[in-house]
């Protein structure tokens, strides 16, 4: 049996992970419908919220309850099932965010 090193955690992380600070953007929260690559179903995508981690997940849960549907948090954006763009823009403006409709 040879004594070759196959795996080691001695070095820790080799590649530094990029911080998610660039998702905050210019202070504008963008709400857009997205249909591409989703089997013809419309998804409302909310990006630019100045929240991260568990705060973003908790806010997504609130928004999902508001629109009565499902959704997910992916790459710093909130995806809600269904076309709820106008409702979400109103909800976000009432919450104090500078929300804008973008896309189609």
C-alpha atoms as one frame of an Amber mdcrd trajectory, in Angstrom:
protein
   0.000   0.000   0.000   1.397   3.333  -1.004   1.345   6.361   1.277   0.017
   8.930  -1.212  -2.080  11.809   0.036  -5.469  11.723  -1.650  -7.397  14.401
   0.267  -6.502  16.936   2.874  -8.339  19.750   4.616  -5.067  21.142   5.867
  -5.034  24.111   3.469  -8.605  25.280   4.077 -10.428  27.064   1.287  -8.323
  27.557  -1.775 -10.693  29.803  -3.713 -11.988  32.924  -2.013 -15.736  33.363
  -2.297 -16.887  36.690  -3.678 -18.934  38.747  -1.254 -22.583  39.288  -2.137
 -22.241  43.048  -1.649 -22.661  43.684  -5.378 -26.285  42.481  -5.179 -27.172
  45.620  -3.222 -26.537  47.685  -6.359 -27.682  51.261  -6.825 -30.356  51.307
  -4.121 -33.178  50.511  -6.530 -35.154  47.344  -6.038 -36.085  45.864  -9.393
 -39.154  43.699  -9.877 -39.508  41.856 -13.170 -41.456  38.967 -14.634 -39.377
  36.141 -16.050 -40.586  33.327 -18.271 -37.489  32.062 -20.045 -36.368  28.555
 -19.159 -39.290  27.893 -16.824 -41.554  25.785 -18.998 -43.742  28.725 -19.997
 -44.620  29.646 -16.425 -44.129  33.198 -15.191 -41.975  33.919 -12.146 -41.648
  37.314 -10.443 -37.987  38.106  -9.711 -37.072  40.719  -7.080 -33.450  41.887
  -7.088 -31.483  44.648  -5.419 -32.855  44.274  -1.895 -30.282  45.416   0.673
 -30.757  42.200   2.663 -28.612  39.089   2.889 -28.755  35.614   4.360 -31.516
  34.852   6.825 -32.952  38.376   6.610 -33.550  37.896   2.884 -35.105  34.470
   3.475 -37.428  35.842   6.158 -38.520  38.720   3.915 -39.085  36.274   1.048
 -41.371  34.263   3.317 -43.391  37.417   4.046 -43.696  38.224   0.336 -44.697
  34.638  -0.493 -47.505  34.848   2.067 -48.614  38.179   0.604 -48.981  36.793
  -2.922 -50.285  33.398  -1.771 -47.758  31.334  -3.665 -44.419  29.608  -3.475
 -40.979  30.839  -4.271 -37.285  30.673  -3.520 -34.212  32.747  -2.718 -31.447
  32.290  -5.307 -28.204  34.271  -5.663 -29.442  37.239  -3.636 -32.757  37.492
  -5.507 -36.263  36.447  -4.534 -38.242  34.404  -7.044 -42.010  34.195  -6.550
 -44.204  31.814  -8.495 -46.704  33.652 -10.679 -47.023  37.150 -12.117 -47.165
  39.432  -9.059 -45.053  42.327 -10.335 -47.519  45.168  -9.729 -48.522  43.885
  -6.292 -44.886  43.434  -5.229 -43.912  46.934  -6.401 -46.694  48.387  -4.216
 -45.756  46.198  -1.231 -42.064  47.116  -1.507 -42.812  50.844  -1.840 -44.991
  50.712   1.282 -42.114  48.979   3.077 -39.862  51.932   2.218 -37.874  50.515
  -0.696 -37.361  52.367  -3.966 -39.012  49.659  -6.065 -39.285  49.835  -9.837
 -40.813  47.561 -12.441 -38.303  46.360 -15.010 -38.389  43.989 -17.950 -41.564
  42.955 -19.770
